[in-house]
Amino acid sequence: MPSVSEFVGWFFANVSVPLLAPVALLPMLKLARAYRGVSGGLVLRAIQDGQLFWTVIAMCATACYELARAMARGLDDGASALAWSAMVFHVLFIIGSAVLVMLGTIDTLHDGHTSSDGLPKDRRLMQVSLGATLTTAVTFSTVHFIVG
């Protein structure tokens, strides 16, 4: 069982940084005079069209890698069935995320996709991406600490 410091270090490097670093830097644009007028709502705009699905894909791919390594080391039948189930789950999340990020990108090409403030009229894709990101952060962490 990993120590608390090992968990915090792993979680910071593998989940927090990929998720938060790009978004956390955007508010810093308010510090530069040239961008103060356009910096409002940048965090929301950065994730509006499903861009968080890129991080979901990366976390799922890493979870699959860790599962494959654990299976190569050998698992008992019960653990093997659970590992295969987790593998299928993460592969399906990769496929679904790839499709949804493509659809989000296509939506940006159509007029009428955003309102006058530049934000999407329909925020369902953004909400789904936030849910998928949270789900993947939990499942990826679980996989790492159970089989890693």
KOLNULUM-570287 format. One record per residue (C-alpha): z, y, x; residue number from 0. Coordinates in steps of 0.001 Angstrom, whole numbers, plus 500000, padded with zeros to 6 digits. Layout:
<atom up="Z" north="Y" east="X" n="NUM"/>
...
END
This chain:
<atom up="500000" north="500000" east="500000" n="0"/>
<atom up="499015" north="503373" east="501488" n="1"/>
<atom up="501595" north="506031" east="502127" n="2"/>
<atom up="501617" north="509268" east="500157" n="3"/>
<atom up="500201" north="511173" east="503135" n="4"/>
<atom up="497361" north="508638" east="503479" n="5"/>
<atom up="496565" north="508998" east="499771" n="6"/>
<atom up="496644" north="512796" east="499891" n="7"/>
<atom up="494482" north="512878" east="503015" n="8"/>
<atom up="491914" north="510461" east="501611" n="9"/>
<atom up="491836" north="512176" east="498216" n="10"/>
<atom up="491427" north="515599" east="499817" n="11"/>
<atom up="488569" north="514490" east="502089" n="12"/>
<atom up="486714" north="512274" east="499614" n="13"/>
<atom up="487287" north="513822" east="496197" n="14"/>
<atom up="488693" north="517348" east="496410" n="15"/>
<atom up="486418" north="518769" east="499100" n="16"/>
<atom up="483132" north="517497" east="497609" n="17"/>
<atom up="484130" north="518727" east="494161" n="18"/>
<atom up="485907" north="521960" east="494858" n="19"/>
<atom up="484519" north="523409" east="498085" n="20"/>
<atom up="481151" north="524560" east="496721" n="21"/>
<atom up="482684" north="525973" east="493548" n="22"/>
<atom up="485739" north="527476" east="495270" n="23"/>
<atom up="483615" north="529617" east="497564" n="24"/>
<atom up="481687" north="531330" east="494770" n="25"/>
<atom up="484491" north="533701" east="493689" n="26"/>
<atom up="484579" north="535014" east="497262" n="27"/>
<atom up="481307" north="536815" east="496527" n="28"/>
<atom up="483400" north="539423" east="494712" n="29"/>
<atom up="484674" north="540487" east="498133" n="30"/>
<atom up="481220" north="541642" east="499225" n="31"/>
<atom up="480200" north="544967" east="497682" n="32"/>
<atom up="476583" north="543887" east="497390" n="33"/>
<atom up="477450" north="540978" east="495074" n="34"/>
<atom up="480350" north="542339" east="493004" n="35"/>
<atom up="478132" north="543177" east="490068" n="36"/>
<atom up="476517" north="539752" east="489837" n="37"/>
<atom up="479453" north="537535" east="490798" n="38"/>
<atom up="480972" north="537251" east="487317" n="39"/>
<atom up="480584" north="533796" east="485819" n="40"/>
<atom up="479123" north="532240" east="488973" n="41"/>
<atom up="481433" north="529239" east="488872" n="42"/>
<atom up="480348" north="528482" east="485321" n="43"/>
<atom up="476683" north="529005" east="486206" n="44"/>
<atom up="477056" north="526683" east="489198" n="45"/>
<atom up="477933" north="523738" east="486972" n="46"/>
<atom up="476131" north="524671" east="483757" n="47"/>
<atom up="473121" north="522382" east="484071" n="48"/>
<atom up="474883" north="519239" east="485217" n="49"/>
<atom up="474995" north="519927" east="488939" n="50"/>
<atom up="478325" north="518096" east="489192" n="51"/>
<atom up="476405" north="514882" east="488567" n="52"/>
<atom up="475298" north="515051" east="492225" n="53"/>
<atom up="478937" north="514642" east="493249" n="54"/>
<atom up="479396" north="511857" east="490674" n="55"/>
<atom up="476449" north="510010" east="492228" n="56"/>
<atom up="477915" north="510341" east="495721" n="57"/>
<atom up="481390" north="509185" east="494688" n="58"/>
<atom up="479953" north="506205" east="492776" n="59"/>
<atom up="477794" north="505215" east="495742" n="60"/>
<atom up="480818" north="505273" east="498028" n="61"/>
<atom up="482839" north="503241" east="495528" n="62"/>
<atom up="480012" north="500662" east="495487" n="63"/>
<atom up="480063" north="500554" east="499286" n="64"/>
<atom up="483819" north="499948" east="499342" n="65"/>
<atom up="483483" north="497247" east="496683" n="66"/>
<atom up="480691" north="495522" east="498625" n="67"/>
<atom up="482810" north="495551" east="501794" n="68"/>
<atom up="485738" north="494026" east="499923" n="69"/>
<atom up="483510" north="491324" east="498418" n="70"/>
<atom up="482062" north="490535" east="501856" n="71"/>
<atom up="485597" north="489981" east="503182" n="72"/>
<atom up="486154" north="487499" east="500370" n="73"/>
<atom up="488100" north="487830" east="497154" n="74"/>
<atom up="489645" north="485262" east="494836" n="75"/>
<atom up="487835" north="484562" east="491556" n="76"/>
<atom up="489811" north="487041" east="489448" n="77"/>
<atom up="489505" north="489848" east="491969" n="78"/>
<atom up="485823" north="489044" east="492504" n="79"/>
<atom up="485097" north="489323" east="488765" n="80"/>
<atom up="486954" north="492650" east="488657" n="81"/>
<atom up="485068" north="493908" east="491712" n="82"/>
<atom up="481718" north="492965" east="490167" n="83"/>
<atom up="482693" north="494726" east="486935" n="84"/>
<atom up="483631" north="497848" east="488872" n="85"/>
<atom up="480347" north="497617" east="490798" n="86"/>
<atom up="478307" north="497423" east="487581" n="87"/>
<atom up="480285" north="500323" east="486105" n="88"/>
<atom up="479592" north="502551" east="489125" n="89"/>
<atom up="475909" north="501588" east="489326" n="90"/>
<atom up="475499" north="502445" east="485638" n="91"/>
<atom up="477227" north="505779" east="486284" n="92"/>
<atom up="474768" north="506442" east="489147" n="93"/>
<atom up="471775" north="505730" east="486913" n="94"/>
<atom up="473144" north="507764" east="484013" n="95"/>
<atom up="474061" north="510680" east="486271" n="96"/>
<atom up="470627" north="510706" east="487882" n="97"/>
<atom up="468970" north="510831" east="484460" n="98"/>
<atom up="471294" north="513577" east="483209" n="99"/>
<atom up="470898" north="515772" east="486294" n="100"/>
<atom up="467119" north="515426" east="485887" n="101"/>
<atom up="467350" north="516438" east="482229" n="102"/>
<atom up="469551" north="519396" east="483137" n="103"/>
<atom up="467007" north="520520" east="485704" n="104"/>
<atom up="464155" north="520187" east="483230" n="105"/>
<atom up="466092" north="522229" east="480655" n="106"/>
<atom up="466298" north="525160" east="483062" n="107"/>
<atom up="462487" north="525390" east="483053" n="108"/>
<atom up="462294" north="526156" east="479337" n="109"/>
<atom up="462635" north="529657" east="477920" n="110"/>
<atom up="465468" north="529976" east="475470" n="111"/>
<atom up="467688" north="527598" east="477443" n="112"/>
<atom up="470155" north="530357" east="478299" n="113"/>
<atom up="471621" north="533244" east="476367" n="114"/>
<atom up="471436" north="536879" east="477459" n="115"/>
<atom up="474430" north="536409" east="479804" n="116"/>
<atom up="472571" north="533675" east="481743" n="117"/>
<atom up="474811" north="530871" east="480509" n="118"/>
<atom up="473427" north="527845" east="478662" n="119"/>
<atom up="473310" north="528004" east="474900" n="120"/>
<atom up="474316" north="524358" east="474684" n="121"/>
<atom up="477219" north="523417" east="476929" n="122"/>
<atom up="477332" north="519694" east="476111" n="123"/>
<atom up="475708" north="518682" east="479409" n="124"/>
<atom up="478259" north="520716" east="481333" n="125"/>
<atom up="481101" north="519121" east="479352" n="126"/>
<atom up="479697" north="515629" east="479937" n="127"/>
<atom up="479371" north="516343" east="483667" n="128"/>
<atom up="483000" north="517492" east="483834" n="129"/>
<atom up="484125" north="514328" east="482027" n="130"/>
<atom up="481981" north="512122" east="484255" n="131"/>
<atom up="483343" north="513851" east="487337" n="132"/>
<atom up="486945" north="513330" east="486259" n="133"/>
<atom up="486265" north="509693" east="485332" n="134"/>
<atom up="484539" north="508993" east="488632" n="135"/>
<atom up="487274" north="510696" east="490661" n="136"/>
<atom up="489814" north="508370" east="489026" n="137"/>
<atom up="487738" north="505184" east="489299" n="138"/>
<atom up="486646" north="505928" east="492881" n="139"/>
<atom up="490270" north="506532" east="493907" n="140"/>
<atom up="491370" north="503363" east="492137" n="141"/>
<atom up="488675" north="501289" east="493850" n="142"/>
<atom up="489570" north="502720" east="497251" n="143"/>
<atom up="493247" north="501934" east="496988" n="144"/>
<atom up="492893" north="498544" east="495352" n="145"/>
<atom up="490187" north="497063" east="497601" n="146"/>
<atom up="490202" north="499441" east="500564" n="147"/>
END
